[in-house]
Amino acid sequence: MRTGALLLGGAAAALLATALPAQADPAFIDPPPDKIVINLATINGSGCPAGTAAVAVSEDNTAFTVTYSDYLAQAGGNSDPTAFRKNCQLNMVVHVPGGFTYAIASVDYRGFASLQRGATGLQRSSYYFQGSSQTAFKSHTFNGSLVDNWQATDSTEWAQLVWAPCGVQRNFNINTEVRVTAGTQSPGKVSFMTMDSTDGDFATIYHIAWKECPGK
């Protein structure tokens, strides 16, 4: 567990319009000019040991990124029996400009996979605001044989977006998981899947949608 402030940075971000359908809700607005500030309350999990995850907010308030350097699950061969699943939970305090609220419109995940024939890899995530019963679950499956970078995107229709409540502070929670099964064709060989890349350049990108709170 560690705590700290997420500093504003120049993280790569796609335009919000690319994350939304063409018939986007007219309530969507441009990002407010005042900066969003994110404080990391806690970070826990086997996929993000202390010092191996970093977060940055884009300069234009349209996204924030999470970069991992030790998020790897593996199975088969002489792998540790507990290594087949890795996870990470981020608990964040998000300070937004007054009179505005936000939602996560889409998320881009990237990593590297080396899966033997018959092996499988799974990337799973969920998001929710503290005290909310609305939790968004997404998962993506990859089949061996595969030796390549992988990418997956979670997108949400505007009508289904879960917005932060206006006028109150609710922590935002992100849970991610990577899981690997060795399969039966080559169980003696190691298969693995990472949520980072071999050169550390890949990041998970969370694209933010904005709208004004009622009565602003």
One Martini backbone bead per residue (centre of mass of N, CA, C, O) as a GRO file, in nm:
protein
  216
    1MET     BB    1   0.098   0.034   0.020
    2ARG     BB    2   0.021   0.369  -0.105
    3THR     BB    3   0.076   0.721  -0.108
    4GLY     BB    4  -0.037   1.003  -0.318
    5ALA     BB    5   0.016   1.224  -0.570
    6LEU     BB    6  -0.111   1.307  -0.885
    7LEU     BB    7   0.052   1.433  -1.136
    8LEU     BB    8   0.074   1.640  -1.375
    9GLY     BB    9   0.080   1.544  -1.726
   10GLY     BB   10   0.181   1.428  -2.068
   11ALA     BB   11  -0.034   1.233  -2.144
   12ALA     BB   12  -0.166   1.035  -2.357
   13ALA     BB   13  -0.457   1.148  -2.565
   14ALA     BB   14  -0.758   1.119  -2.680
   15LEU     BB   15  -1.021   1.231  -2.806
   16LEU     BB   16  -1.335   1.225  -2.686
   17ALA     BB   17  -1.485   1.166  -2.955
   18THR     BB   18  -1.361   0.871  -2.990
   19ALA     BB   19  -1.536   0.758  -2.726
   20LEU     BB   20  -1.796   0.844  -2.886
   21PRO     BB   21  -2.078   0.850  -3.026
   22ALA     BB   22  -2.228   1.029  -3.272
   23GLN     BB   23  -2.497   1.049  -3.067
   24ALA     BB   24  -2.426   1.242  -2.856
   25ASP     BB   25  -2.484   1.395  -2.578
   26PRO     BB   26  -2.548   1.737  -2.534
   27ALA     BB   27  -2.430   1.745  -2.233
   28PHE     BB   28  -2.172   1.745  -2.345
   29ILE     BB   29  -1.847   1.882  -2.281
   30ASP     BB   30  -1.593   2.052  -2.242
   31PRO     BB   31  -1.334   2.076  -2.071
   32PRO     BB   32  -1.237   2.222  -1.810
   33PRO     BB   33  -0.987   2.452  -1.739
   34ASP     BB   34  -0.960   2.335  -1.483
   35LYS     BB   35  -0.787   2.116  -1.297
   36ILE     BB   36  -0.747   1.799  -1.241
   37VAL     BB   37  -0.723   1.611  -0.925
   38ILE     BB   38  -0.525   1.328  -0.808
   39ASN     BB   39  -0.555   1.111  -0.530
   40LEU     BB   40  -0.383   0.846  -0.387
   41ALA     BB   41  -0.491   0.641  -0.145
   42THR     BB   42  -0.466   0.343  -0.282
   43ILE     BB   43  -0.246   0.047  -0.347
   44ASN     BB   44  -0.330  -0.289  -0.456
   45GLY     BB   45  -0.144  -0.582  -0.536
   46SER     BB   46   0.033  -0.819  -0.729
   47GLY     BB   47   0.049  -0.610  -0.994
   48CYS     BB   48   0.132  -0.351  -0.772
   49PRO     BB   49   0.383  -0.291  -0.637
   50ALA     BB   50   0.568  -0.091  -0.485
   51GLY     BB   51   0.675   0.133  -0.743
   52THR     BB   52   0.506   0.004  -1.025
   53ALA     BB   53   0.310   0.260  -1.033
   54ALA     BB   54   0.172   0.514  -1.259
   55VAL     BB   55   0.024   0.849  -1.263
   56ALA     BB   56  -0.151   1.061  -1.513
   57VAL     BB   57  -0.254   1.375  -1.634
   58SER     BB   58  -0.375   1.537  -1.876
   59GLU     BB   59  -0.355   1.861  -2.000
   60ASP     BB   60  -0.677   1.846  -2.122
   61ASN     BB   61  -0.877   1.666  -1.934
   62THR     BB   62  -0.936   1.368  -2.103
   63ALA     BB   63  -0.715   1.205  -1.921
   64PHE     BB   64  -0.573   0.907  -1.771
   65THR     BB   65  -0.282   0.727  -1.656
   66VAL     BB   66  -0.153   0.384  -1.632
   67THR     BB   67   0.164   0.249  -1.520
   68TYR     BB   68   0.334  -0.059  -1.553
   69SER     BB   69   0.626  -0.290  -1.435
   70ASP     BB   70   0.480  -0.568  -1.263
   71TYR     BB   71   0.241  -0.704  -1.466
   72LEU     BB   72   0.242  -1.058  -1.423
   73ALA     BB   73   0.120  -1.358  -1.571
   74GLN     BB   74   0.159  -1.722  -1.506
   75ALA     BB   75   0.189  -2.051  -1.675
   76GLY     BB   76   0.350  -2.324  -1.648
   77GLY     BB   77   0.579  -2.529  -1.587
   78ASN     BB   78   0.759  -2.368  -1.308
   79SER     BB   79   0.535  -2.213  -1.202
   80ASP     BB   80   0.379  -2.053  -0.980
   81PRO     BB   81   0.063  -2.131  -0.869
   82THR     BB   82  -0.001  -1.805  -0.805
   83ALA     BB   83   0.078  -1.664  -1.102
   84PHE     BB   84  -0.193  -1.676  -1.283
   85ARG     BB   85  -0.273  -1.423  -1.089
   86LYS     BB   86  -0.328  -1.067  -1.127
   87ASN     BB   87  -0.366  -0.759  -0.934
   88CYS     BB   88  -0.540  -0.426  -0.911
   89GLN     BB   89  -0.604  -0.154  -0.671
   90LEU     BB   90  -0.759   0.164  -0.711
   91ASN     BB   91  -0.778   0.452  -0.490
   92MET     BB   92  -0.946   0.762  -0.567
   93VAL     BB   93  -0.912   1.114  -0.541
   94VAL     BB   94  -1.134   1.334  -0.714
   95HIS     BB   95  -1.072   1.662  -0.830
   96VAL     BB   96  -1.310   1.886  -0.946
   97PRO     BB   97  -1.445   2.128  -1.087
   98GLY     BB   98  -1.678   2.336  -1.019
   99GLY     BB   99  -1.989   2.217  -1.159
  100PHE     BB  100  -1.871   1.925  -1.219
  101THR     BB  101  -1.865   1.612  -1.400
  102TYR     BB  102  -1.773   1.256  -1.434
  103ALA     BB  103  -1.664   0.999  -1.672
  104ILE     BB  104  -1.596   0.682  -1.811
  105ALA     BB  105  -1.588   0.622  -2.155
  106SER     BB  106  -1.290   0.490  -2.187
  107VAL     BB  107  -1.052   0.206  -2.230
  108ASP     BB  108  -0.698   0.146  -2.272
  109TYR     BB  109  -0.535  -0.160  -2.322
  110ARG     BB  110  -0.195  -0.288  -2.261
  111GLY     BB  111   0.047  -0.543  -2.388
  112PHE     BB  112   0.192  -0.873  -2.332
  113ALA     BB  113   0.204  -1.198  -2.509
  114SER     BB  114   0.282  -1.557  -2.418
  115LEU     BB  115   0.108  -1.815  -2.582
  116GLN     BB  116   0.040  -2.120  -2.595
  117ARG     BB  117  -0.100  -2.371  -2.727
  118GLY     BB  118  -0.414  -2.356  -2.547
  119ALA     BB  119  -0.380  -2.102  -2.418
  120THR     BB  120  -0.486  -1.837  -2.184
  121GLY     BB  121  -0.607  -1.496  -2.164
  122LEU     BB  122  -0.704  -1.245  -1.909
  123GLN     BB  123  -0.887  -0.934  -1.904
  124ARG     BB  124  -0.998  -0.745  -1.614
  125SER     BB  125  -1.264  -0.506  -1.514
  126SER     BB  126  -1.351  -0.241  -1.272
  127TYR     BB  127  -1.597   0.023  -1.181
  128TYR     BB  128  -1.636   0.259  -0.897
  129PHE     BB  129  -1.815   0.434  -0.667
  130GLN     BB  130  -1.841   0.522  -0.369
  131GLY     BB  131  -2.153   0.383  -0.272
  132SER     BB  132  -2.212   0.235  -0.537
  133SER     BB  133  -2.411  -0.002  -0.733
  134GLN     BB  134  -2.247   0.081  -0.988
  135THR     BB  135  -2.087  -0.167  -1.193
  136ALA     BB  136  -1.825  -0.205  -1.426
  137PHE     BB  137  -1.782  -0.486  -1.642
  138LYS     BB  138  -1.480  -0.620  -1.800
  139SER     BB  139  -1.368  -0.846  -2.075
  140HIS     BB  140  -1.070  -1.027  -2.213
  141THR     BB  141  -0.975  -1.271  -2.460
  142PHE     BB  142  -0.684  -1.488  -2.515
  143ASN     BB  143  -0.532  -1.700  -2.767
  144GLY     BB  144  -0.350  -1.965  -2.836
  145SER     BB  145  -0.119  -1.878  -3.027
  146LEU     BB  146   0.087  -1.601  -2.873
  147VAL     BB  147   0.326  -1.334  -2.988
  148ASP     BB  148   0.234  -1.023  -2.857
  149ASN     BB  149   0.085  -0.750  -2.866
  150TRP     BB  150  -0.187  -0.604  -2.681
  151GLN     BB  151  -0.540  -0.492  -2.720
  152ALA     BB  152  -0.798  -0.312  -2.529
  153THR     BB  153  -1.149  -0.192  -2.529
  154ASP     BB  154  -1.355   0.012  -2.327
  155SER     BB  155  -1.698   0.090  -2.398
  156THR     BB  156  -1.951   0.354  -2.346
  157GLU     BB  157  -2.250   0.447  -2.357
  158TRP     BB  158  -2.383   0.740  -2.271
  159ALA     BB  159  -2.642   0.614  -2.120
  160GLN     BB  160  -2.429   0.421  -1.931
  161LEU     BB  161  -2.298   0.618  -1.770
  162VAL     BB  162  -2.105   0.679  -1.472
  163TRP     BB  163  -2.152   0.931  -1.249
  164ALA     BB  164  -2.045   1.153  -1.054
  165PRO     BB  165  -2.146   1.296  -0.785
  166CYS     BB  166  -2.288   1.584  -0.697
  167GLY     BB  167  -2.152   1.760  -0.413
  168VAL     BB  168  -1.967   1.502  -0.364
  169GLN     BB  169  -1.731   1.278  -0.221
  170ARG     BB  170  -1.607   1.008  -0.434
  171ASN     BB  171  -1.440   0.747  -0.468
  172PHE     BB  172  -1.235   0.590  -0.716
  173ASN     BB  173  -1.254   0.256  -0.852
  174ILE     BB  174  -0.996   0.022  -0.967
  175ASN     BB  175  -1.015  -0.306  -1.116
  176THR     BB  176  -0.760  -0.544  -1.201
  177GLU     BB  177  -0.690  -0.832  -1.429
  178VAL     BB  178  -0.465  -1.116  -1.474
  179ARG     BB  179  -0.500  -1.429  -1.664
  180VAL     BB  180  -0.358  -1.770  -1.676
  181THR     BB  181  -0.366  -2.061  -1.888
  182ALA     BB  182  -0.201  -2.351  -2.004
  183GLY     BB  183  -0.344  -2.593  -2.066
  184THR     BB  184  -0.309  -2.920  -2.253
  185GLN     BB  185  -0.086  -2.902  -2.487
  186SER     BB  186   0.151  -2.709  -2.307
  187PRO     BB  187   0.212  -2.735  -1.979
  188GLY     BB  188   0.545  -2.730  -1.984
  189LYS     BB  189   0.497  -2.439  -2.078
  190VAL     BB  190   0.530  -2.104  -2.072
  191SER     BB  191   0.280  -1.863  -1.990
  192PHE     BB  192   0.215  -1.507  -2.061
  193MET     BB  193   0.091  -1.186  -1.912
  194THR     BB  194   0.077  -0.835  -1.960
  195MET     BB  195   0.025  -0.475  -1.851
  196ASP     BB  196   0.272  -0.427  -2.016
  197SER     BB  197   0.592  -0.379  -2.156
  198THR     BB  198   0.912  -0.438  -2.262
  199ASP     BB  199   0.960  -0.094  -2.259
  200GLY     BB  200   0.728   0.076  -2.090
  201ASP     BB  201   0.525   0.247  -2.303
  202PHE     BB  202   0.272   0.136  -2.190
  203ALA     BB  203  -0.072   0.241  -2.126
  204THR     BB  204  -0.345   0.310  -1.938
  205ILE     BB  205  -0.642   0.465  -2.076
  206TYR     BB  206  -0.858   0.719  -1.940
  207HIS     BB  207  -1.152   0.844  -2.062
  208ILE     BB  208  -1.310   1.161  -2.028
  209ALA     BB  209  -1.624   1.277  -1.925
  210TRP     BB  210  -1.830   1.576  -1.941
  211LYS     BB  211  -2.046   1.771  -1.709
  212GLU     BB  212  -2.288   1.957  -1.583
  213CYS     BB  213  -2.433   2.048  -1.310
  214PRO     BB  214  -2.704   2.105  -1.160
  215GLY     BB  215  -2.733   2.460  -1.121
  216LYS     BB  216  -2.473   2.607  -1.250
   0.00000   0.00000   0.00000
